[in-house]
Amino acid sequence: MHNHSCVCPDTLDRCDRCDLLLDFPGLHLVAVSKARAGLVLEVESCDPVTGCPGCGVIATGHGRIAVEVIDAPWAGRPVRIRWRKRRWVCLEDVCKVATFLEQDPEVCAPRGLLSTRAIRWAIGQLRREGATIQGLARQLSTTWNTLWSQVQPVLARAAEDPSRFEGVQVLGVDEHIWHHRDPRRRGPKALTGMVDLTRGTHPTARLLDLVPGRSGTVYRDWLGQRGERFREEIEIATLDPFQGYKNAIDDQLEDATCVLDAFHIVKLAGAAVDDVRRRIQQETLGHRGRKGDPLFGIRHILRAGRERLTTRQQNRLARAFSAHPDHVAVEVAYQCAQDLRDVFHQATPAQGRRLAEQLIDTLPSCPIPEIARLGKTLRRWKTAFLAYFDTDGASNGGTEAINGIIELGRRIARGFRNFEHYRLRMLLIAGGLDASPHTHL
């Protein structure tokens, strides 16, 4: 590419010969050259006069200083902007400002290393394309520290924006493990994540925050920090069967309806069936499941819904149940688990509620200890369990989906060592941050 001068007059807001500067209406293109690091754009401002920031008097020009900033890639090539900034002198004797350089926050921050467009491009790549900081730094022909030092303050300002907590009516909570190192060096392994599950306001669930630790105290403190207005707007609070989170909800969200997640209820039932199968396996054969054992061969079929089973799978179940008289315990446990699963597949919420109440009353008295323990758990969580049918099927499924996005982001980055970096990155990719007001979109 050969050098060329821009012929647009200073009265125009943008260059008509090149589309590289359409986001910078205050500048016009002077020359474009090809350098070793990519394209170099020489630009100047269109405003011939300016006022002193100290006293407001029209300043006198005193030459130019070339400042180079990193711009977003164009056509797969790195781009540098060589901004020939005007230097101004204030001639007022009483003014404390002697000289100053022109600044344009729409181009880049004062002393910024990346242009606003480059920061906006990098944040978009991190959020939508699953990119890494190191990969983006290579595309920009810079270093990890240079890129992150410019992106991190923008994300931090977006995270401190209180408006992102507005309109939350359905709140989910869950935990996940963010590292496997020594907690004494890197802090708690488990994090508590709060997710906005409100339908209609946002197209999908979005992560609101991550805090170190997994306890009711952590969740209660976070709710307390959000303020009374935030807590009053919460109508439904979903959770897994963890009593600590339940205590925090009862303490801080007295007017909200607490809903036990349907997925975890079914998971508890499946785990009870597995426990029965393993116990009967040991009692009848004296060893763990092996290839050819009747109960070991149907371990995966027991986890599937009975309405999804093929004729061949149904025959395999029947043969395994009839292979030994003690296998009747596994058959009864399987039927109980399927009845609990059917609770969430009834034609109307009223029918599902009636079936759920029947199971809560009958399962604790089951002679199979694992099923009786499941029934006692459901009876202890009866109110939160039955609330599912009064809240149009509210669940923690969106929270689990956010956890999947977090796990994917952590694998792409191949781990994190700094919790604040981890929190900002996860808030960005999981929809909890809106960086557009902070990047002059």
KEZA-424005 format. One record per residue (C-alpha): residue number from 1; residue in three letters; z, x, y. Coordinates in steps of 0.001 Angstrom, whole numbers, padded with zeros to 6 digits. Example, Ala and Ser with C-alpha at 12.3 -4.5 7.8 and 13.67 -1.06 7.14 Angstrom:
(rec 1, 'ALA', (007800, 012300, -004500))
(rec 2, 'SER', (007140, 013670, -001060))
END
This chain:
(rec 1, 'MET', (000000, 000000, 000000))
(rec 2, 'HIS', (-001004, 001486, 003337))
(rec 3, 'ASN', (000956, 001294, 006554))
(rec 4, 'HIS', (000098, -001524, 008936))
(rec 5, 'SER', (001559, -002851, 012136))
(rec 6, 'CYS', (002598, -006429, 012673))
(rec 7, 'VAL', (000526, -008052, 015414))
(rec 8, 'CYS', (002719, -011085, 016002))
(rec 9, 'PRO', (004143, -011315, 019523))
(rec 10, 'ASP', (007887, -011215, 020077))
(rec 11, 'THR', (007946, -014926, 020844))
(rec 12, 'LEU', (007180, -015820, 017197))
(rec 13, 'ASP', (010075, -016314, 014802))
(rec 14, 'ARG', (008427, -014824, 011739))
(rec 15, 'CYS', (005640, -012560, 010588))
(rec 16, 'ASP', (002420, -014313, 009571))
(rec 17, 'ARG', (000973, -011342, 007696))
(rec 18, 'CYS', (003724, -010777, 005111))
(rec 19, 'ASP', (006049, -013174, 003268))
(rec 20, 'LEU', (008762, -010549, 002697))
(rec 21, 'LEU', (010655, -011446, 005854))
(rec 22, 'LEU', (010561, -015233, 005889))
(rec 23, 'ASP', (014363, -015372, 005487))
(rec 24, 'PHE', (014894, -013210, 008602))
(rec 25, 'PRO', (013618, -015210, 011576))
(rec 26, 'GLY', (015204, -012818, 014062))
(rec 27, 'LEU', (013132, -009822, 012927))
(rec 28, 'HIS', (009477, -008950, 012776))
(rec 29, 'LEU', (007721, -006446, 010562))
(rec 30, 'VAL', (006603, -003152, 012093))
(rec 31, 'ALA', (005323, -001283, 009035))
(rec 32, 'VAL', (005347, -001341, 005246))
(rec 33, 'SER', (005238, 001852, 003208))
(rec 34, 'LYS', (005637, 002898, -000379))
(rec 35, 'ALA', (008471, 005315, -001049))
(rec 36, 'ARG', (009901, 006865, -004177))
(rec 37, 'ALA', (012633, 004229, -004334))
(rec 38, 'GLY', (010191, 001318, -003853))
(rec 39, 'LEU', (008887, -000504, -000816))
(rec 40, 'VAL', (010246, 000313, 002629))
(rec 41, 'LEU', (010007, -002313, 005363))
(rec 42, 'GLU', (010446, -001154, 008941))
(rec 43, 'VAL', (011635, -004053, 011096))
(rec 44, 'GLU', (012744, -004683, 014650))
(rec 45, 'SER', (014407, -007563, 016407))
(rec 46, 'CYS', (012446, -010042, 018495))
(rec 47, 'ASP', (015123, -010482, 021179))
(rec 48, 'PRO', (014512, -008072, 024083))
(rec 49, 'VAL', (017812, -008796, 025852))
(rec 50, 'THR', (021392, -009313, 024755))
(rec 51, 'GLY', (024828, -009750, 026264))
(rec 52, 'CYS', (027762, -007419, 025930))
(rec 53, 'PRO', (030269, -008682, 023309))
(rec 54, 'GLY', (033112, -007628, 025578))
(rec 55, 'CYS', (032191, -009093, 028970))
(rec 56, 'GLY', (028954, -011013, 028404))
(rec 57, 'VAL', (026937, -009106, 031002))
(rec 58, 'ILE', (023328, -008295, 030090))
(rec 59, 'ALA', (023397, -004826, 028535))
(rec 60, 'THR', (020948, -001987, 029096))
(rec 61, 'GLY', (018857, -000612, 026252))
(rec 62, 'HIS', (019619, 002935, 025124))
(rec 63, 'GLY', (017172, 003726, 022334))
(rec 64, 'ARG', (017236, 002738, 018665))
(rec 65, 'ILE', (019012, 003805, 015499))
(rec 66, 'ALA', (017402, 003324, 012071))
(rec 67, 'VAL', (019763, 001751, 009533))
(rec 68, 'GLU', (018635, 001260, 005937))
(rec 69, 'VAL', (019887, -001626, 003801))
(rec 70, 'ILE', (018981, -002744, 000278))
(rec 71, 'ASP', (016932, -005923, 000053))
(rec 72, 'ALA', (016124, -008207, -002869))
(rec 73, 'PRO', (013342, -007005, -005202))
(rec 74, 'TRP', (009806, -008156, -004476))
(rec 75, 'ALA', (007169, -008368, -007244))
(rec 76, 'GLY', (009513, -006445, -009537))
(rec 77, 'ARG', (009836, -003520, -007126))
(rec 78, 'PRO', (012948, -002358, -005243))
(rec 79, 'VAL', (012839, -002985, -001511))
(rec 80, 'ARG', (014584, -001180, 001332))
(rec 81, 'ILE', (014776, -002495, 004898))
(rec 82, 'ARG', (014774, 000166, 007594))
(rec 83, 'TRP', (016141, -001764, 010511))
(rec 84, 'ARG', (015497, -000067, 013825))
(rec 85, 'LYS', (018530, -001400, 015641))
(rec 86, 'ARG', (018704, -001370, 019383))
(rec 87, 'ARG', (021532, 000539, 020969))
(rec 88, 'TRP', (022946, -001081, 024080))
(rec 89, 'VAL', (025047, 000254, 026943))
(rec 90, 'CYS', (027352, -001883, 029080))
(rec 91, 'LEU', (027369, -000643, 032675))
(rec 92, 'GLU', (030401, -002649, 033775))
(rec 93, 'ASP', (033243, -000318, 034695))
(rec 94, 'VAL', (035990, -002793, 033769))
(rec 95, 'CYS', (034506, -003524, 030321))
(rec 96, 'LYS', (036133, -001718, 027417))
(rec 97, 'VAL', (032873, -001788, 025423))
(rec 98, 'ALA', (030782, 001267, 026233))
(rec 99, 'THR', (027965, 001121, 023672))
(rec 100, 'PHE', (027198, -001183, 020772))
(rec 101, 'LEU', (024468, -001852, 018227))
(rec 102, 'GLU', (022711, -005135, 017715))
(rec 103, 'GLN', (023945, -007163, 014741))
(rec 104, 'ASP', (022508, -010126, 012880))
(rec 105, 'PRO', (024748, -011695, 010187))
(rec 106, 'GLU', (021721, -013529, 008772))
(rec 107, 'VAL', (020211, -010151, 007892))
(rec 108, 'CYS', (023313, -008283, 006726))
(rec 109, 'ALA', (026988, -007928, 007564))
(rec 110, 'PRO', (028082, -005179, 009989))
(rec 111, 'ARG', (028051, -001894, 008084))
(rec 112, 'GLY', (026714, -003805, 005097))
(rec 113, 'LEU', (024842, -001934, 002381))
(rec 114, 'LEU', (022950, -004976, 001056))
(rec 115, 'SER', (021048, -007597, 002964))
(rec 116, 'THR', (022184, -011195, 002855))
(rec 117, 'ARG', (019082, -012018, 000854))
(rec 118, 'ALA', (019912, -009327, -001721))
(rec 119, 'ILE', (023460, -010636, -002100))
(rec 120, 'ARG', (022165, -014186, -002467))
(rec 121, 'TRP', (019634, -013025, -005069))
(rec 122, 'ALA', (022280, -011087, -007035))
(rec 123, 'ILE', (024697, -014028, -007090))
(rec 124, 'GLY', (021917, -016325, -008292))
(rec 125, 'GLN', (021036, -013916, -011101))
(rec 126, 'LEU', (024682, -013657, -012148))
(rec 127, 'ARG', (025150, -017407, -012183))
(rec 128, 'ARG', (021920, -018699, -013712))
(rec 129, 'GLU', (020304, -015827, -015627))
(rec 130, 'GLY', (023284, -014282, -017422))
(rec 131, 'ALA', (022683, -010931, -015725))
(rec 132, 'THR', (025141, -008068, -015501))
(rec 133, 'ILE', (026136, -006058, -012450))
(rec 134, 'GLN', (024797, -002889, -014026))
(rec 135, 'GLY', (021450, -004512, -014809))
(rec 136, 'LEU', (021092, -005883, -011286))
(rec 137, 'ALA', (022046, -002509, -009830))
(rec 138, 'ARG', (019177, -000930, -011758))
(rec 139, 'GLN', (016740, -003477, -010345))
(rec 140, 'LEU', (017980, -002715, -006841))
(rec 141, 'SER', (017925, 001067, -007426))
(rec 142, 'THR', (021589, 001382, -006537))
(rec 143, 'THR', (024939, 001804, -008288))
(rec 144, 'TRP', (027397, -000613, -009871))
(rec 145, 'ASN', (030039, 000079, -007215))
(rec 146, 'THR', (027614, -000421, -004329))
(rec 147, 'LEU', (026445, -003796, -005607))
(rec 148, 'TRP', (029843, -005149, -006628))
(rec 149, 'SER', (031499, -004003, -003386))
(rec 150, 'GLN', (029077, -006281, -001515))
(rec 151, 'VAL', (029111, -009242, -003923))
(rec 152, 'GLN', (032845, -009341, -004634))
(rec 153, 'PRO', (033972, -010273, -001059))
(rec 154, 'VAL', (031492, -013164, -001006))
(rec 155, 'LEU', (032818, -014517, -004298))
(rec 156, 'ALA', (036409, -014007, -003150))
(rec 157, 'ARG', (035789, -016065, 000008))
(rec 158, 'ALA', (034191, -018804, -002068))
(rec 159, 'ALA', (037165, -018786, -004448))
(rec 160, 'GLU', (039579, -019241, -001531))
(rec 161, 'ASP', (037651, -022220, -000213))
(rec 162, 'PRO', (039991, -025236, -000645))
(rec 163, 'SER', (037092, -027688, -000623))
(rec 164, 'ARG', (036154, -026793, -004198))
(rec 165, 'PHE', (039298, -028587, -005408))
(rec 166, 'GLU', (038349, -031867, -003745))
(rec 167, 'GLY', (037288, -034940, -005708))
(rec 168, 'VAL', (038918, -033931, -009012))
(rec 169, 'GLN', (039916, -037085, -010878))
(rec 170, 'VAL', (039815, -035916, -014514))
(rec 171, 'LEU', (041483, -032579, -015214))
(rec 172, 'GLY', (041234, -030626, -018472))
(rec 173, 'VAL', (043236, -027609, -019566))
(rec 174, 'ASP', (042786, -025083, -022351))
(rec 175, 'GLU', (043535, -021470, -023135))
(rec 176, 'HIS', (041469, -018525, -024324))
(rec 177, 'ILE', (041886, -014819, -025056))
(rec 178, 'TRP', (040210, -012529, -022536))
(rec 179, 'HIS', (041077, -009103, -023981))
(rec 180, 'HIS', (042515, -007500, -027099))
(rec 181, 'ARG', (044243, -004516, -025543))
(rec 182, 'ASP', (047913, -003701, -025093))
(rec 183, 'PRO', (049400, -006445, -022863))
(rec 184, 'ARG', (051703, -003855, -021277))
(rec 185, 'ARG', (048676, -002119, -019779))
(rec 186, 'ARG', (046306, -005003, -019088))
(rec 187, 'GLY', (048560, -008020, -018783))
(rec 188, 'PRO', (048749, -011166, -020932))
(rec 189, 'LYS', (045959, -011646, -023438))
(rec 190, 'ALA', (045863, -015417, -023061))
(rec 191, 'LEU', (044653, -017202, -019948))
(rec 192, 'THR', (045066, -020843, -019002))
(rec 193, 'GLY', (041891, -022422, -017650))
(rec 194, 'MET', (041705, -025625, -015604))
(rec 195, 'VAL', (038447, -027594, -015710))
(rec 196, 'ASP', (037136, -030476, -013604))
(rec 197, 'LEU', (035861, -033150, -016011))
(rec 198, 'THR', (035163, -035825, -013405))
(rec 199, 'ARG', (032032, -037756, -014286))
(rec 200, 'GLY', (029375, -038315, -011647))
(rec 201, 'THR', (030615, -035909, -008983))
(rec 202, 'HIS', (029092, -032903, -010736))
(rec 203, 'PRO', (026373, -032878, -013418))
(rec 204, 'THR', (028572, -030921, -015834))
(rec 205, 'ALA', (032150, -029793, -016193))
(rec 206, 'ARG', (033150, -026917, -013912))
(rec 207, 'LEU', (035857, -024310, -014133))
(rec 208, 'LEU', (038448, -024613, -011368))
(rec 209, 'ASP', (040666, -021614, -012004))
(rec 210, 'LEU', (042001, -019087, -014498))
(rec 211, 'VAL', (045617, -017925, -014479))
(rec 212, 'PRO', (047309, -015338, -016725))
(rec 213, 'GLY', (049537, -016651, -019497))
(rec 214, 'ARG', (049638, -019640, -021831))
(rec 215, 'SER', (052680, -021820, -021196))
(rec 216, 'GLY', (053767, -025017, -019572))
(rec 217, 'THR', (055319, -023007, -016747))
(rec 218, 'VAL', (051979, -021416, -015872))
(rec 219, 'TYR', (050230, -024782, -015778))
(rec 220, 'ARG', (053069, -026445, -013844))
(rec 221, 'ASP', (053107, -023689, -011211))
(rec 222, 'TRP', (049336, -023943, -010733))
(rec 223, 'LEU', (049544, -027703, -010261))
(rec 224, 'GLY', (052377, -027238, -007793))
(rec 225, 'GLN', (050325, -024790, -005720))
(rec 226, 'ARG', (047432, -027259, -005372))
(rec 227, 'GLY', (049426, -029590, -003176))
(rec 228, 'GLU', (050436, -033243, -003231))
(rec 229, 'ARG', (047004, -034574, -002263))
(rec 230, 'PHE', (045315, -032853, -005188))
(rec 231, 'ARG', (047876, -034151, -007678))
(rec 232, 'GLU', (047664, -037706, -006375))
(rec 233, 'GLU', (043890, -037816, -006962))
(rec 234, 'ILE', (044211, -036883, -010647))
(rec 235, 'GLU', (043826, -040039, -012736))
(rec 236, 'ILE', (043334, -038560, -016232))
(rec 237, 'ALA', (044636, -035293, -017686))
(rec 238, 'THR', (043216, -034175, -021048))
(rec 239, 'LEU', (044750, -031494, -023236))
(rec 240, 'ASP', (045043, -030048, -026726))
(rec 241, 'PRO', (048152, -030788, -028799))
(rec 242, 'PHE', (050308, -028179, -027023))
(rec 243, 'GLN', (053672, -029430, -025847))
(rec 244, 'GLY', (053951, -026926, -023013))
(rec 245, 'TYR', (050912, -028362, -021215))
(rec 246, 'LYS', (052182, -031872, -021912))
(rec 247, 'ASN', (055499, -031082, -020226))
(rec 248, 'ALA', (053684, -029709, -017174))
(rec 249, 'ILE', (051571, -032866, -016899))
(rec 250, 'ASP', (054629, -035101, -017201))
(rec 251, 'ASP', (056373, -033075, -014512))
(rec 252, 'GLN', (053572, -032696, -011938))
(rec 253, 'LEU', (051132, -035544, -012713))
(rec 254, 'GLU', (053427, -038510, -013176))
(rec 255, 'ASP', (050775, -041085, -012259))
(rec 256, 'ALA', (048007, -039557, -014407))
(rec 257, 'THR', (047132, -040765, -017903))
(rec 258, 'CYS', (047618, -038010, -020484))
(rec 259, 'VAL', (044885, -038032, -023195))
(rec 260, 'LEU', (044985, -036020, -026413))
(rec 261, 'ASP', (041608, -034505, -027227))
(rec 262, 'ALA', (039749, -036337, -030012))
(rec 263, 'PHE', (038141, -033160, -031347))
(rec 264, 'HIS', (041523, -031540, -031974))
(rec 265, 'ILE', (042831, -034654, -033690))
(rec 266, 'VAL', (039956, -034491, -036168))
(rec 267, 'LYS', (040515, -030744, -036467))
(rec 268, 'LEU', (044160, -031301, -037404))
(rec 269, 'ALA', (043062, -033752, -040094))
(rec 270, 'GLY', (040534, -031268, -041510))
(rec 271, 'ALA', (043157, -028518, -041533))
(rec 272, 'ALA', (045533, -030803, -043468))
(rec 273, 'VAL', (042847, -031414, -046122))
(rec 274, 'ASP', (042260, -027653, -046432))
(rec 275, 'ASP', (045987, -027072, -046863))
(rec 276, 'VAL', (046149, -029662, -049642))
(rec 277, 'ARG', (043097, -028195, -051363))
(rec 278, 'ARG', (044536, -024661, -051313))
(rec 279, 'ARG', (047922, -025813, -052600))
(rec 280, 'ILE', (046446, -027773, -055493))
(rec 281, 'GLN', (044147, -024833, -056282))
(rec 282, 'GLN', (047159, -022550, -056642))
(rec 283, 'GLU', (049156, -025065, -058683))
(rec 284, 'THR', (046375, -025859, -061140))
(rec 285, 'LEU', (044656, -022459, -061564))
(rec 286, 'GLY', (047217, -019989, -060224))
(rec 287, 'HIS', (044828, -018163, -057917))
(rec 288, 'ARG', (042838, -018549, -054765))
(rec 289, 'GLY', (039489, -020271, -054815))
(rec 290, 'ARG', (036718, -018483, -056680))
(rec 291, 'LYS', (033107, -019188, -057416))
(rec 292, 'GLY', (032879, -021891, -060064))
(rec 293, 'ASP', (036229, -023527, -059232))
(rec 294, 'PRO', (035748, -027281, -058615))
(rec 295, 'LEU', (037802, -027458, -055409))
(rec 296, 'PHE', (036408, -024215, -054006))
(rec 297, 'GLY', (032868, -025487, -054462))
(rec 298, 'ILE', (033439, -028551, -052261))
(rec 299, 'ARG', (035384, -026878, -049439))
(rec 300, 'HIS', (032520, -027320, -046953))
(rec 301, 'ILE', (031708, -030859, -048042))
(rec 302, 'LEU', (035307, -031925, -047355))
(rec 303, 'ARG', (034822, -031104, -043677))
(rec 304, 'ALA', (031749, -033292, -043214))
(rec 305, 'GLY', (031773, -036963, -042314))
(rec 306, 'ARG', (031357, -039176, -045357))
(rec 307, 'GLU', (028561, -041149, -043714))
(rec 308, 'ARG', (026519, -037928, -043524))
(rec 309, 'LEU', (026821, -036968, -047177))
(rec 310, 'THR', (023775, -037074, -049422))
(rec 311, 'THR', (023869, -038622, -052886))
(rec 312, 'ARG', (024036, -035150, -054421))
(rec 313, 'GLN', (027034, -034221, -052277))
(rec 314, 'GLN', (028793, -037473, -053125))
(rec 315, 'ASN', (028318, -036750, -056831))
(rec 316, 'ARG', (029738, -033241, -056379))
(rec 317, 'LEU', (032826, -034688, -054712))
(rec 318, 'ALA', (033309, -037222, -057504))
(rec 319, 'ARG', (033018, -034525, -060204))
(rec 320, 'ALA', (035475, -032249, -058422))
(rec 321, 'PHE', (038028, -035043, -057915))
(rec 322, 'SER', (037852, -036026, -061599))
(rec 323, 'ALA', (038003, -032464, -062950))
(rec 324, 'HIS', (041828, -032468, -063016))
(rec 325, 'PRO', (044456, -035199, -062629))
(rec 326, 'ASP', (046184, -033291, -059807))
(rec 327, 'HIS', (042973, -033354, -057768))
(rec 328, 'VAL', (043786, -036923, -056800))
(rec 329, 'ALA', (045956, -035497, -053997))
(rec 330, 'VAL', (042891, -033829, -052486))
(rec 331, 'GLU', (040946, -037083, -052793))
(rec 332, 'VAL', (043684, -039060, -051013))
(rec 333, 'ALA', (043947, -036429, -048265))
(rec 334, 'TYR', (040175, -036531, -047820))
(rec 335, 'GLN', (040189, -040320, -047472))
(rec 336, 'CYS', (043018, -040184, -044915))
(rec 337, 'ALA', (041157, -037586, -042868))
(rec 338, 'GLN', (037975, -039669, -042960))
(rec 339, 'ASP', (039896, -042766, -041864))
(rec 340, 'LEU', (041272, -040792, -038916))
(rec 341, 'ARG', (037772, -039605, -038067))
(rec 342, 'ASP', (036473, -043192, -038200))
(rec 343, 'VAL', (038923, -044126, -035456))
(rec 344, 'PHE', (036540, -042587, -032914))
(rec 345, 'HIS', (033417, -044254, -034344))
(rec 346, 'GLN', (034380, -047926, -034158))
(rec 347, 'ALA', (032142, -050458, -032442))
(rec 348, 'THR', (034694, -051236, -029719))
(rec 349, 'PRO', (037721, -049397, -028301))
(rec 350, 'ALA', (039942, -052295, -029414))
(rec 351, 'GLN', (038919, -051826, -033047))
(rec 352, 'GLY', (039487, -048088, -032805))
(rec 353, 'ARG', (042909, -048616, -031294))
(rec 354, 'ARG', (043959, -051008, -034071))
(rec 355, 'LEU', (042884, -048539, -036765))
(rec 356, 'ALA', (044672, -045695, -034968))
(rec 357, 'GLU', (047909, -047703, -034793))
(rec 358, 'GLN', (047683, -048436, -038514))
(rec 359, 'LEU', (047290, -044755, -039347))
(rec 360, 'ILE', (050162, -043756, -037058))
(rec 361, 'ASP', (052407, -046234, -038914))
(rec 362, 'THR', (051309, -045351, -042481))
(rec 363, 'LEU', (050522, -041622, -042580))
(rec 364, 'PRO', (054109, -040337, -042005))
(rec 365, 'SER', (055231, -042061, -045243))
(rec 366, 'CYS', (052433, -040519, -047359))
(rec 367, 'PRO', (053784, -038700, -050459))
(rec 368, 'ILE', (051446, -035771, -049789))
(rec 369, 'PRO', (053514, -033449, -047532))
(rec 370, 'GLU', (050554, -032140, -045529))
(rec 371, 'ILE', (049350, -035646, -044684))
(rec 372, 'ALA', (052894, -036762, -043890))
(rec 373, 'ARG', (053208, -033833, -041469))
(rec 374, 'LEU', (049909, -034869, -039856))
(rec 375, 'GLY', (051222, -038420, -039485))
(rec 376, 'LYS', (054414, -037214, -037807))
(rec 377, 'THR', (052367, -035146, -035357))
(rec 378, 'LEU', (050245, -038164, -034469))
(rec 379, 'ARG', (053335, -040331, -034069))
(rec 380, 'ARG', (054858, -037772, -031690))
(rec 381, 'TRP', (051626, -037819, -029644))
(rec 382, 'LYS', (051102, -041577, -030028))
(rec 383, 'THR', (050852, -042411, -026327))
(rec 384, 'ALA', (048383, -039614, -025573))
(rec 385, 'PHE', (046420, -040415, -028746))
(rec 386, 'LEU', (046017, -044114, -027962))
(rec 387, 'ALA', (045183, -043361, -024328))
(rec 388, 'TYR', (041739, -042278, -025551))
(rec 389, 'PHE', (040806, -045935, -026018))
(rec 390, 'ASP', (042037, -046925, -022550))
(rec 391, 'THR', (040120, -044220, -020631))
(rec 392, 'ASP', (036579, -044838, -021882))
(rec 393, 'GLY', (036755, -041975, -024368))
(rec 394, 'ALA', (038118, -039203, -022142))
(rec 395, 'SER', (038299, -035916, -024036))
(rec 396, 'ASN', (038626, -032174, -023590))
(rec 397, 'GLY', (035083, -031559, -024819))
(rec 398, 'GLY', (033885, -030335, -021427))
(rec 399, 'THR', (036715, -027811, -021376))
(rec 400, 'GLU', (035637, -026456, -024761))
(rec 401, 'ALA', (032071, -026166, -023452))
(rec 402, 'ILE', (033320, -024125, -020493))
(rec 403, 'ASN', (035175, -021878, -022917))
(rec 404, 'GLY', (031886, -021253, -024699))
(rec 405, 'ILE', (030240, -020247, -021413))
(rec 406, 'ILE', (033144, -017905, -020665))
(rec 407, 'GLU', (032880, -016260, -024077))
(rec 408, 'LEU', (029139, -015773, -023576))
(rec 409, 'GLY', (029670, -014185, -020157))
(rec 410, 'ARG', (032298, -011839, -021543))
(rec 411, 'ARG', (030028, -010719, -024392))
(rec 412, 'ILE', (027107, -010125, -022030))
(rec 413, 'ALA', (029295, -007932, -019828))
(rec 414, 'ARG', (030733, -006228, -022936))
(rec 415, 'GLY', (034271, -006793, -021827))
(rec 416, 'PHE', (036288, -006657, -018609))
(rec 417, 'ARG', (039187, -004447, -017580))
(rec 418, 'ASN', (040037, -006020, -014233))
(rec 419, 'PHE', (041382, -009571, -014283))
(rec 420, 'GLU', (040300, -010421, -010717))
(rec 421, 'HIS', (036733, -009321, -011455))
(rec 422, 'TYR', (036844, -011359, -014654))
(rec 423, 'ARG', (038154, -014435, -012842))
(rec 424, 'LEU', (035496, -014322, -010120))
(rec 425, 'ARG', (032659, -013796, -012577))
(rec 426, 'MET', (033801, -016631, -014837))
(rec 427, 'LEU', (034307, -019003, -011905))
(rec 428, 'LEU', (030766, -018221, -010785))
(rec 429, 'ILE', (028980, -018712, -014110))
(rec 430, 'ALA', (031075, -021762, -015046))
(rec 431, 'GLY', (030264, -023655, -011855))
(rec 432, 'GLY', (033589, -023265, -010093))
(rec 433, 'LEU', (032219, -021420, -007061))
(rec 434, 'ASP', (029671, -022498, -004494))
(rec 435, 'ALA', (028673, -019291, -002750))
(rec 436, 'SER', (025894, -020848, -000664))
(rec 437, 'PRO', (028021, -021427, 002493))
(rec 438, 'HIS', (029008, -017748, 002366))
(rec 439, 'THR', (025487, -016326, 001994))
(rec 440, 'HIS', (023808, -018213, 004874))
(rec 441, 'LEU', (021660, -020425, 002642))
END
